[in-house]
Amino acid sequence: MRALRNENHQILTSVTLTTRKYLAVEAENLVLRAQVSELSHKLESLNEINHFLNATNGVFGPSGPSPTSFLEPEGSSNFFNNLFNMVYLSQPIMASAYMLHFNGCG
């Protein structure tokens, strides 16, 4: 009878450890699924931006379709095709203290 109790205890311990490992893997999978969803959304947004930029390529330049895309600006002197000229898009716009004073915030 004692041998059966020991065997039962070993089985229960093994099942408990396996369950803990399974739950840890499931938690990690949940995090990975969330990251996949977030990255997929970001990729979709970037693809939309790329499509928009490629669709409007040439609007400000010479008429007719441009042979290069936004991400491949070589051979084009168009200002809007040069990635280095897009730095201004990421610059923050700061409100002056003078402006905040007239809005009742100062």
Secondary structure, 3 states (H helix, E strand, C coil): CHHHHHHHHHHHHHHHHHHHHHHHHHHHHHHHHHHHHHHHHHHHHHHHHHHHHHHCCCCCCCCCCCCCCCCCCCCCCCHHHCHHHHHHHHCCCCCCHHHHHHCCCC
